[in-house]
């Protein structure tokens, strides 16, 4: 079994657990308006669309709208060269880059979220511009820009991967405000998912 098959199995288990949780929750919160939860990136100032919506709502998962159907899903291995290049340039573990891409877009270079985040690492347009990314749908530019941003978060949080990932999802300001991973279900799930993908990619690095 390839590392990507194992990743897909984990993702299916996570979705199954999430569906079970939401089903149980609906029995006690039927009158609660839906919450938007996301795997997509934040804006340059750390304020995400999901964050604004969540201030008014509770309960439904926010997901990117993918530009490529499941039937034509791209081979993740085709991005290995770009990931290796970004890893070497910004000194970020290749497996961590892959884990973020897996969570953000499922390796779909045309993925676009409802709030406008784009490409493999789901960069918001203003964030991409600040990172020197001219075309977020270009895999090389997107991975290079997303990895650069991840590097800045790792530096900001003294190499703490969990805090850096929380910052990638909710914005670094939220992490600093709460002194760690914010108490947002969305962000907590995001960090847990990426760390699990990271573990599997790390363990199977030789097979990638």
C-alpha contacts under 8 A as a table, 3 or more apart, distances in Angstrom:
res1	aa1	res2	aa2	distance
1	X	5	X	6.16
1	X	6	X	6.96
2	X	5	X	5.21
2	X	6	X	6.49
2	X	207	X	7.24
2	X	208	X	7.98
3	X	6	X	5.09
3	X	7	X	6.16
3	X	200	X	7.08
3	X	201	X	6.61
3	X	204	X	6.03
3	X	207	X	7.05
3	X	208	X	6.94
4	X	7	X	4.89
4	X	8	X	6.15
5	X	8	X	5.08
5	X	9	X	6.27
6	X	9	X	5.05
6	X	10	X	6.27
6	X	200	X	7.64
7	X	10	X	5.12
7	X	11	X	6.14
7	X	197	X	6.45
7	X	200	X	7.04
8	X	11	X	4.96
8	X	12	X	6.12
9	X	12	X	5.11
9	X	13	X	6.26
10	X	13	X	5.08
10	X	14	X	6.16
11	X	14	X	5.06
11	X	15	X	6.16
12	X	15	X	5.07
12	X	16	X	6.09
13	X	16	X	5.00
13	X	17	X	6.18
14	X	17	X	5.17
14	X	18	X	6.04
14	X	193	X	7.99
15	X	18	X	4.95
15	X	19	X	6.02
16	X	19	X	5.11
16	X	20	X	6.20
17	X	20	X	5.06
17	X	21	X	6.12
18	X	21	X	5.02
18	X	22	X	6.11
19	X	22	X	5.14
19	X	23	X	6.04
20	X	23	X	5.06
20	X	24	X	6.26
21	X	24	X	5.25
21	X	25	X	5.99
22	X	25	X	4.89
22	X	26	X	6.00
22	X	59	X	7.76
23	X	26	X	5.28
23	X	27	X	7.00
24	X	27	X	5.57
24	X	28	X	7.48
25	X	28	X	5.57
25	X	29	X	6.06
26	X	29	X	4.99
26	X	30	X	5.12
27	X	30	X	6.05
29	X	32	X	5.19
32	X	57	X	7.81
32	X	58	X	6.37
32	X	59	X	7.73
33	X	57	X	5.33
33	X	58	X	5.32
33	X	59	X	6.98
34	X	57	X	5.35
34	X	58	X	4.40
34	X	59	X	4.30
34	X	60	X	4.95
35	X	53	X	7.46
35	X	54	X	5.61
35	X	57	X	4.62
35	X	58	X	3.22
35	X	59	X	3.58
35	X	60	X	4.52
35	X	61	X	6.79
36	X	50	X	5.81
36	X	53	X	6.44
36	X	54	X	5.76
36	X	57	X	7.09
36	X	58	X	6.88
36	X	59	X	6.46
36	X	60	X	5.11
36	X	61	X	5.23
36	X	62	X	4.88
37	X	50	X	6.38
37	X	54	X	7.66
37	X	59	X	7.64
37	X	60	X	6.39
37	X	61	X	4.32
37	X	62	X	4.28
37	X	63	X	7.33
37	X	185	X	7.70
37	X	186	X	4.91
38	X	50	X	6.54
38	X	61	X	6.42
38	X	62	X	4.46
38	X	63	X	5.57
38	X	64	X	7.69
38	X	169	X	7.92
38	X	186	X	6.07
38	X	187	X	7.85
38	X	190	X	7.88
39	X	62	X	7.35
39	X	63	X	6.38
39	X	64	X	7.33
39	X	103	X	6.47
39	X	104	X	5.37
39	X	169	X	6.77
39	X	186	X	7.71
39	X	190	X	6.21
40	X	63	X	7.44
40	X	64	X	6.70
40	X	104	X	5.65
40	X	113	X	6.79
40	X	117	X	6.46
40	X	122	X	5.66
40	X	123	X	7.89
40	X	169	X	6.50
41	X	48	X	7.34
41	X	104	X	7.76
41	X	117	X	6.42
41	X	121	X	7.69
41	X	122	X	5.56
41	X	123	X	5.89
41	X	124	X	6.55
41	X	168	X	6.06
41	X	169	X	5.15
41	X	170	X	7.46
42	X	45	X	7.76
42	X	46	X	5.34
42	X	47	X	5.97
42	X	48	X	4.70
42	X	49	X	7.81
42	X	123	X	7.61
42	X	124	X	6.60
42	X	168	X	6.57
42	X	169	X	5.84
42	X	170	X	6.07
42	X	171	X	5.77
43	X	46	X	5.13
43	X	47	X	5.54
43	X	48	X	5.65
43	X	123	X	7.97
43	X	124	X	5.56
43	X	125	X	7.91
43	X	126	X	6.60
43	X	127	X	5.82
43	X	171	X	7.58
44	X	47	X	7.51
44	X	124	X	7.53
44	X	126	X	6.01
44	X	127	X	4.58
44	X	130	X	7.70
45	X	171	X	7.26
46	X	167	X	7.82
46	X	170	X	6.48
46	X	171	X	3.72
46	X	172	X	6.13
46	X	173	X	6.24
46	X	174	X	7.56
47	X	51	X	6.67
47	X	52	X	7.70
47	X	170	X	7.25
47	X	171	X	6.34
48	X	51	X	5.08
48	X	52	X	6.63
48	X	170	X	6.88
48	X	171	X	7.61
49	X	52	X	5.26
49	X	53	X	6.34
49	X	115	X	5.90
50	X	53	X	5.06
50	X	54	X	5.85
50	X	62	X	7.58
50	X	115	X	7.83
51	X	54	X	5.10
51	X	55	X	6.39
51	X	170	X	7.50
52	X	55	X	5.33
52	X	56	X	7.31
53	X	56	X	5.52
53	X	57	X	6.19
54	X	57	X	4.88
54	X	58	X	6.31
61	X	186	X	8.00
63	X	113	X	6.79
63	X	114	X	7.86
64	X	104	X	7.76
64	X	105	X	7.04
64	X	111	X	6.63
64	X	112	X	5.77
64	X	113	X	3.83
64	X	114	X	6.31
65	X	111	X	6.03
65	X	112	X	5.25
65	X	113	X	5.02
65	X	114	X	6.55
66	X	69	X	7.07
66	X	105	X	7.28
66	X	108	X	6.76
66	X	110	X	6.53
66	X	111	X	4.06
66	X	112	X	5.80
66	X	113	X	7.48
67	X	108	X	7.10
67	X	109	X	7.79
67	X	110	X	4.69
67	X	111	X	4.79
67	X	112	X	6.65
68	X	72	X	6.34
68	X	73	X	6.30
68	X	108	X	6.52
68	X	110	X	6.58
68	X	111	X	7.23
69	X	72	X	5.53
69	X	73	X	6.23
70	X	73	X	5.01
73	X	108	X	7.04
74	X	78	X	7.95
74	X	107	X	6.94
74	X	108	X	6.61
75	X	78	X	5.83
75	X	107	X	7.85
76	X	79	X	5.86
76	X	80	X	7.39
76	X	107	X	5.89
77	X	80	X	5.26
77	X	208	X	7.25
78	X	81	X	7.31
79	X	82	X	5.40
79	X	83	X	6.19
79	X	139	X	7.37
79	X	140	X	7.99
80	X	83	X	5.09
80	X	84	X	6.03
81	X	84	X	5.13
81	X	85	X	6.15
82	X	85	X	5.05
82	X	86	X	6.18
82	X	139	X	7.51
82	X	140	X	5.44
82	X	143	X	6.81
82	X	144	X	7.53
83	X	86	X	5.18
83	X	87	X	5.94
83	X	94	X	6.21
83	X	97	X	6.93
83	X	98	X	7.51
83	X	143	X	6.57
83	X	144	X	7.75
84	X	87	X	4.99
84	X	88	X	6.19
84	X	94	X	6.26
85	X	88	X	5.35
85	X	89	X	6.20
85	X	144	X	7.89
86	X	89	X	5.08
86	X	90	X	5.96
86	X	91	X	7.78
86	X	92	X	7.67
86	X	143	X	6.75
86	X	144	X	5.11
86	X	147	X	6.34
86	X	148	X	7.80
87	X	90	X	5.51
87	X	91	X	5.21
87	X	92	X	4.82
87	X	93	X	5.94
87	X	94	X	5.53
87	X	97	X	7.70
87	X	147	X	7.36
88	X	91	X	5.23
88	X	92	X	7.16
90	X	147	X	6.85
90	X	148	X	6.07
90	X	151	X	6.32
91	X	151	X	7.42
92	X	96	X	7.19
92	X	97	X	7.21
92	X	147	X	7.12
92	X	150	X	7.94
92	X	151	X	6.48
93	X	96	X	5.29
93	X	97	X	6.55
94	X	97	X	5.14
94	X	98	X	6.27
95	X	98	X	5.07
95	X	99	X	6.11
95	X	198	X	5.67
95	X	201	X	5.33
95	X	202	X	5.50
95	X	205	X	7.27
96	X	99	X	4.97
96	X	100	X	6.29
96	X	194	X	7.97
96	X	198	X	5.31
96	X	201	X	7.92
97	X	100	X	5.28
97	X	101	X	6.28
97	X	147	X	6.75
98	X	101	X	5.06
98	X	102	X	6.02
98	X	198	X	7.41
98	X	201	X	7.48
99	X	102	X	5.06
99	X	103	X	6.29
99	X	194	X	5.41
99	X	195	X	7.39
99	X	197	X	5.06
99	X	198	X	4.96
99	X	201	X	7.19
100	X	103	X	5.23
100	X	104	X	5.90
100	X	121	X	6.79
100	X	194	X	5.96
101	X	104	X	5.06
101	X	105	X	5.76
101	X	106	X	6.32
101	X	107	X	5.90
101	X	120	X	5.60
101	X	121	X	5.19
102	X	105	X	5.83
102	X	106	X	4.33
102	X	107	X	5.71
102	X	194	X	7.89
102	X	197	X	7.59
103	X	106	X	6.02
103	X	190	X	7.63
103	X	193	X	7.12
103	X	194	X	6.18
104	X	107	X	7.99
104	X	120	X	6.78
104	X	121	X	5.71
104	X	122	X	6.04
105	X	108	X	5.35
105	X	109	X	7.41
105	X	111	X	5.91
105	X	119	X	7.06
105	X	120	X	5.31
105	X	121	X	6.59
105	X	122	X	6.82
106	X	120	X	7.59
107	X	120	X	5.75
108	X	111	X	5.40
108	X	119	X	6.93
108	X	120	X	5.80
109	X	119	X	4.65
109	X	120	X	4.69
109	X	137	X	5.78
109	X	138	X	7.21
109	X	139	X	6.04
110	X	118	X	7.11
110	X	119	X	5.23
110	X	120	X	7.26
110	X	137	X	5.77
111	X	118	X	5.91
111	X	119	X	5.06
111	X	120	X	6.72
111	X	122	X	7.45
112	X	116	X	6.03
112	X	117	X	5.60
112	X	118	X	4.67
112	X	119	X	6.39
112	X	122	X	7.23
113	X	116	X	5.16
113	X	117	X	5.12
113	X	118	X	6.67
113	X	122	X	7.59
114	X	117	X	7.47
116	X	124	X	6.23
116	X	125	X	7.37
117	X	122	X	4.74
117	X	123	X	4.94
117	X	124	X	4.28
117	X	125	X	6.84
118	X	121	X	7.26
118	X	122	X	4.41
118	X	123	X	5.12
118	X	124	X	6.27
118	X	125	X	7.49
118	X	136	X	5.88
118	X	137	X	6.60
119	X	122	X	4.99
119	X	123	X	6.70
119	X	136	X	5.52
119	X	137	X	4.86
119	X	138	X	7.52
119	X	139	X	7.25
119	X	142	X	6.51
120	X	137	X	7.53
120	X	139	X	6.70
120	X	142	X	6.50
120	X	143	X	6.92
121	X	142	X	6.48
121	X	143	X	6.48
121	X	146	X	5.76
123	X	127	X	6.22
123	X	128	X	5.71
123	X	136	X	6.90
123	X	142	X	7.45
123	X	146	X	6.89
124	X	127	X	5.17
124	X	128	X	6.03
125	X	128	X	5.04
125	X	129	X	6.14
125	X	136	X	7.79
126	X	129	X	5.10
126	X	130	X	6.32
127	X	130	X	5.17
127	X	131	X	6.35
128	X	131	X	5.05
128	X	132	X	6.30
128	X	133	X	4.96
128	X	134	X	7.24
128	X	136	X	6.90
128	X	142	X	7.95
128	X	145	X	6.75
129	X	132	X	5.16
129	X	133	X	5.46
129	X	134	X	6.55
130	X	133	X	7.49
131	X	145	X	5.58
131	X	148	X	7.44
131	X	149	X	7.37
132	X	145	X	7.09
133	X	136	X	6.24
133	X	141	X	5.76
133	X	142	X	6.68
133	X	145	X	6.10
134	X	141	X	7.54
135	X	138	X	5.50
135	X	141	X	6.75
135	X	142	X	7.39
136	X	139	X	7.31
136	X	141	X	6.48
136	X	142	X	5.02
137	X	141	X	7.88
137	X	142	X	6.66
138	X	141	X	5.47
138	X	142	X	5.98
139	X	142	X	5.10
139	X	143	X	5.96
140	X	143	X	5.39
140	X	144	X	6.06
141	X	144	X	5.15
141	X	145	X	5.99
142	X	145	X	5.18
142	X	146	X	5.88
143	X	146	X	5.10
143	X	147	X	5.86
144	X	147	X	5.30
144	X	148	X	6.13
145	X	148	X	5.05
145	X	149	X	6.28
146	X	149	X	5.13
146	X	150	X	6.17
147	X	150	X	4.89
147	X	151	X	6.03
148	X	151	X	5.05
148	X	152	X	6.37
149	X	152	X	5.08
149	X	153	X	6.42
150	X	153	X	5.10
150	X	154	X	6.23
150	X	164	X	6.90
150	X	165	X	7.77
150	X	168	X	6.97
151	X	154	X	5.06
151	X	155	X	6.21
152	X	155	X	5.13
152	X	156	X	6.06
153	X	156	X	4.86
153	X	157	X	6.14
153	X	164	X	4.96
153	X	165	X	7.94
153	X	167	X	6.81
153	X	168	X	7.45
153	X	172	X	7.37
154	X	157	X	5.28
154	X	158	X	5.99
154	X	159	X	4.55
154	X	160	X	6.19
154	X	161	X	6.47
154	X	163	X	7.89
154	X	164	X	5.24
155	X	158	X	5.13
155	X	159	X	5.75
156	X	159	X	7.63
156	X	164	X	7.87
157	X	160	X	5.55
157	X	163	X	6.44
157	X	164	X	6.34
159	X	164	X	7.66
160	X	163	X	5.54
160	X	164	X	6.19
161	X	164	X	5.00
161	X	165	X	6.08
162	X	165	X	5.20
162	X	166	X	6.17
162	X	181	X	7.27
162	X	191	X	6.32
162	X	195	X	7.74
163	X	166	X	4.96
163	X	167	X	6.08
163	X	175	X	6.73
163	X	180	X	5.97
163	X	181	X	5.87
164	X	167	X	4.99
164	X	168	X	6.20
164	X	172	X	7.69
165	X	168	X	4.90
165	X	169	X	6.37
165	X	190	X	7.96
165	X	191	X	5.90
165	X	194	X	7.88
166	X	169	X	5.21
166	X	170	X	5.82
166	X	171	X	7.12
166	X	172	X	7.46
166	X	175	X	6.70
166	X	181	X	5.67
166	X	182	X	7.38
166	X	187	X	6.03
166	X	188	X	7.60
166	X	190	X	7.58
166	X	191	X	6.08
167	X	170	X	5.24
167	X	171	X	4.29
167	X	172	X	4.15
167	X	173	X	7.48
167	X	174	X	7.20
167	X	175	X	6.01
168	X	171	X	5.74
168	X	172	X	7.12
169	X	187	X	6.27
169	X	190	X	7.32
170	X	174	X	6.32
170	X	175	X	7.56
170	X	182	X	7.87
170	X	187	X	6.43
171	X	174	X	5.64
171	X	175	X	6.92
172	X	175	X	5.11
172	X	176	X	6.28
173	X	176	X	5.17
173	X	177	X	6.03
174	X	177	X	5.00
174	X	178	X	6.26
174	X	182	X	6.32
175	X	178	X	5.39
175	X	179	X	5.80
175	X	180	X	5.05
175	X	181	X	5.59
175	X	182	X	5.72
176	X	179	X	4.95
176	X	180	X	6.53
177	X	180	X	7.95
178	X	181	X	6.96
178	X	182	X	5.63
178	X	183	X	7.88
179	X	182	X	7.79
181	X	187	X	7.36
181	X	188	X	6.90
182	X	187	X	6.90
182	X	188	X	7.40
183	X	187	X	7.63
183	X	188	X	7.11
184	X	187	X	5.35
184	X	188	X	6.15
185	X	188	X	5.12
185	X	189	X	6.05
186	X	189	X	5.40
186	X	190	X	6.15
187	X	190	X	4.85
187	X	191	X	6.12
188	X	191	X	5.35
188	X	192	X	6.23
189	X	192	X	5.15
189	X	193	X	6.03
190	X	193	X	5.24
190	X	194	X	6.19
191	X	194	X	5.27
191	X	195	X	6.08
192	X	195	X	5.26
192	X	196	X	6.24
193	X	196	X	5.21
193	X	197	X	6.25
194	X	197	X	5.05
194	X	198	X	5.94
195	X	198	X	4.87
195	X	199	X	6.16
196	X	199	X	5.09
196	X	200	X	6.43
197	X	200	X	5.23
197	X	201	X	6.12
198	X	201	X	5.16
198	X	202	X	5.90
199	X	202	X	5.08
199	X	203	X	6.13
200	X	203	X	5.14
200	X	204	X	6.19
201	X	204	X	5.20
201	X	205	X	5.65
202	X	205	X	5.15
204	X	207	X	5.39
204	X	208	X	6.72
205	X	208	X	5.41
